[in-house]
Amino acid sequence: MLDVTGLQKIYPGQHGEVEALRDLTFHLGDGELACLVGPSGCGKTTLLKCIAGLMRPTGGTVELAGTSVTGPPPDMAVVFQEYGRSLFPWLRVRQNVELPLKEKRLPAKRRRELSDEALDAVGLLKSAEAYPWQLSGGMQQRVAIARAIAYEPRVLLMDEPFAAVDAQTRADLEDLIRTLWKRFSMTVLFVTHDIDEAVYLGQRVLVMSSSPTVIQDDVSIDLAGERDQISTRGEHRFAELRTRIYAEIRNASQSGTAQAQEAGKD
Ligand SMILES: Nc1ncnc2c1ncn2[C@@H]1O[C@H](COP(=O)(O)OP(=O)(O)OP(=O)(O)O)[C@@H](O)[C@H]1O
């Protein structure tokens, strides 16, 4: 479904260029839910922006179902962490959710059905007529998620979407993402700093390492079979998976540092 090949991104800067991504390659299968973890500044947001067609990579390619991504693809939705800025303050919650559906040229009745369903799924149907600025940060984030879900995307990209919500809401939203992913058979790439969240959500965890801004390595840990047998985080098997991921991240960062030291010798 999604093929990222040899991706490179170099930002120009007043104090020299910053290489945010170097030779990054991975594949996401149709209907897969993968989590991407990595230290701050390793290029996760840059990667998502390139995949979403919001930023041109310096090198390499992104392909969605075999078609090269050169601008925002029509069947992709993105939820960034700066949710407050992504909602239009002069539009009511429902209007925010329905706005992208107008681009799809859906009739008003269908738009209303989809927005009702999505707002209900995130527990905000009662706030449909409110303005975003009347809601808390966590509620605004749920509106952003409802807007993405209502769009019925084939691919959903999420960049630390729950970073600013309280623990209980976060747990509820994680369950919601898994439910919706199963119901709509979406392909999901979910960026998080939280390893527990990655283990809980993902069928696969992609680990990016950095030193400090260049990706040196990426590791893919397949959880599919094991994850699906786990229903709560309290289980012993969940702790085992978490320990495995931490070990992989340590390995990835050590090999990243070693590669960076090698590169520094050149
Ligand atoms: N517009 C920009 N101009 C110059 N450098 C940038 C720009 N955006 C990001 N960078 C740099 O590129 C690197 C990767 O940034 P990016 O935001 O993609 O990392 P990240 O892994 O998402 O970080 P975090 O986990 O903190 O959100 C960083 O060194 C950052 O400083």
Ligand as a Chemical Component Dictionary entry (heavy atoms), coordinates in Angstrom:
data_LIG
# 
_chem_comp.id                   LIG 
_chem_comp.type                 NON-POLYMER 
_chem_comp.pdbx_formal_charge   0 
_chem_comp.three_letter_code    LIG 
# 
loop_
_chem_comp_atom.comp_id 
_chem_comp_atom.atom_id 
_chem_comp_atom.alt_atom_id 
_chem_comp_atom.type_symbol 
_chem_comp_atom.charge 
_chem_comp_atom.model_Cartn_x 
_chem_comp_atom.model_Cartn_y 
_chem_comp_atom.model_Cartn_z 
_chem_comp_atom.pdbx_ordinal 
LIG N1  N1  N 0 11.535 23.689 8.738  1  
LIG C1  C1  C 0 12.699 23.226 9.177  2  
LIG N2  N2  N 0 13.845 23.869 8.891  3  
LIG C2  C2  C 0 15.046 23.408 9.308  4  
LIG N3  N3  N 0 15.197 22.292 10.041 5  
LIG C3  C3  C 0 14.087 21.615 10.374 6  
LIG C4  C4  C 0 12.785 22.034 9.965  7  
LIG N4  N4  N 0 11.864 21.144 10.430 8  
LIG C5  C5  C 0 12.571 20.227 11.111 9  
LIG N5  N5  N 0 13.887 20.497 11.070 10 
LIG C6  C6  C 0 14.965 19.694 11.666 11 
LIG O1  O1  O 0 14.884 18.396 11.124 12 
LIG C7  C7  C 0 15.114 17.425 12.130 13 
LIG C8  C8  C 0 13.922 16.474 12.223 14 
LIG O2  O2  O 0 12.794 17.209 12.707 15 
LIG P1  P1  P 0 11.380 16.508 12.922 16 
LIG O3  O3  O 0 10.441 17.546 13.450 17 
LIG O4  O4  O 0 10.987 15.811 11.681 18 
LIG O5  O5  O 0 11.739 15.438 14.059 19 
LIG P2  P2  P 0 10.768 14.579 14.997 20 
LIG O6  O6  O 0 11.363 13.241 15.097 21 
LIG O7  O7  O 0 9.367  14.670 14.501 22 
LIG O8  O8  O 0 10.885 15.360 16.385 23 
LIG P3  P3  P 0 9.860  15.354 17.634 24 
LIG O9  O9  O 0 9.763  13.948 18.106 25 
LIG O10 O10 O 0 10.544 16.257 18.627 26 
LIG O11 O11 O 0 8.545  15.903 17.140 27 
LIG C9  C9  C 0 15.390 18.211 13.417 28 
LIG O12 O12 O 0 16.777 18.344 13.562 29 
LIG C10 C10 C 0 14.773 19.552 13.164 30 
LIG O13 O13 O 0 15.452 20.557 13.860 31 
# 
loop_
_chem_comp_bond.comp_id 
_chem_comp_bond.atom_id_1 
_chem_comp_bond.atom_id_2 
_chem_comp_bond.value_order 
_chem_comp_bond.pdbx_ordinal 
LIG N1  C1  SING 1  
LIG C1  N2  SING 2  
LIG C1  C4  DOUB 3  
LIG N2  C2  DOUB 4  
LIG C2  N3  SING 5  
LIG N3  C3  DOUB 6  
LIG C3  C4  SING 7  
LIG C3  N5  SING 8  
LIG C4  N4  SING 9  
LIG N4  C5  DOUB 10 
LIG C5  N5  SING 11 
LIG N5  C6  SING 12 
LIG C6  O1  SING 13 
LIG C6  C10 SING 14 
LIG O1  C7  SING 15 
LIG C7  C8  SING 16 
LIG C7  C9  SING 17 
LIG C8  O2  SING 18 
LIG O2  P1  SING 19 
LIG P1  O3  DOUB 20 
LIG P1  O4  SING 21 
LIG P1  O5  SING 22 
LIG O5  P2  SING 23 
LIG P2  O6  DOUB 24 
LIG P2  O7  SING 25 
LIG P2  O8  SING 26 
LIG O8  P3  SING 27 
LIG P3  O9  DOUB 28 
LIG P3  O10 SING 29 
LIG P3  O11 SING 30 
LIG C9  O12 SING 31 
LIG C9  C10 SING 32 
LIG C10 O13 SING 33 
# 
